[in-house]
Amino acid sequence: MLFHEFLKNLRVMRDLGLREFAQKIGMDVGNYSRIERGIVKPPQKEETLIKISEVLQLDADNTEKLNTLAAIEYGKLPADLAEVVRDYEYLPVLLRTISSKRLSDDQLRDLTERINKEF
């Protein structure tokens, strides 16, 4: 799922109109509309993403997903993951290996579960 799809789904689920939501997060309605339609990339300012999370009353998991999707659309790692990658130099190799093997979603889920059981 892309950032704009995720954001729109959350806004609609909260029964917030587009104009109302844009005002609550302090954004011009036209600019917000372009973000939600995927014409403009997601906001990158932490304050804006925090405000969006607060207005939508997101739990920690959805806040994390929102931030992750925003970063990914800029080709960036989310800040918390970038820190982990810096700390463990072998992680890029692991990720490239997983990518080159073209693991399915089920295989990735299984790998994650096995890692979690091990540690």
N, C-alpha and C positions, 0 to 999 in steps of 0.2 A: 504494500500500500504506500502511496505517496503522501507527503506532508499535507498537501492541499485537500486530498480526499479524507484523510484522517481528521483534519481540523474541521472541515465542513460537517462530517458525520457527528462529531462531538457537539458542535454548535447546534445542529438540528435536534439532536437528542435532548439538549438542555432547553429546547423550545425558545431559542433566542433568535430574533430577526437579525439580518445582516447589518442593517444600520445601527440597531441597538448594540450589537456586539462590538462593532467598530468603534462606537462612541465609548463603550465601557473600557476598551483597551487603549483608548487614546489615539486611534488611527483614523486617517481620512477614509471615508467609506469607499471611495473609488480605488484607492490603493489596496485596501483590505480585500475588496471584491476581486481585484486582479490576482492577489495571492491565493484566494480560495478557488479561483478558476485555473490556477496553475500557470498563469501568464507571467507572473513575477515570482521569483524565488522566495522562499520563506524568510522571515526576519532572522537575523543573526544576533541581534543585541539580546544579551541575557535578560535585561529588564523587560523587554517586550515579551519574550517567551515566558517569563515569570508571571507577567500580567495576564497573559492568555490562560495560563494554568490556573491562576487564582480565579479569574472570572468564570471559567468553566468548572471550577471546583474539582480539579483532577486529582486522583490519587497518585501515589508515587510511581506506580507502574506506567500509567498513562502520561504522566509528566516526563518520565524518562523516554518513553516512545516518541513523544512530541519533539523533544530535544534531539533525539537520535535521528529522526527523519529530517529535521531541519538541517542538521550537520551533513548528513549523507548527500542531500541534494546539492551541496556545495563541494562535494568530493572530499569532505573532511571527516576525520574520526571525531566522535563526540569527545569532549574534553576529558571525561573520566577514563575513557578507553585509550586515548592518546597517552595518558599518564602511565597506564598499565603497559602499553607497548614499549614505552621508553624504559620501564623498569625491567622488562623481560625481553631481551634482544632476540630470542628465538621465536617469539610470537608471530612476526611477519612470515617466517618460514612455515610455521604451522598453518597460517591462514592461506598462504599461497599453495601449500600442499592440498589443503581441503578444496580450494578453488579448482586446482588442476585435475583433481580426481572427480570433480562434478558430482559430489555427494547429493543424494536426494534429501528432501526435508526429513523423511523418516530416518535416514542414516545419520543426519546431523543431530536429530533429537536423540537417537540411540547413543551416539558418541557423547553428547552432553550429559545424558543420564549416567553413562558409565564413568565419566570423569567425576561427576558429583558423588557417586557412590564410593569412588576410590578416595576422595578427600572429604 
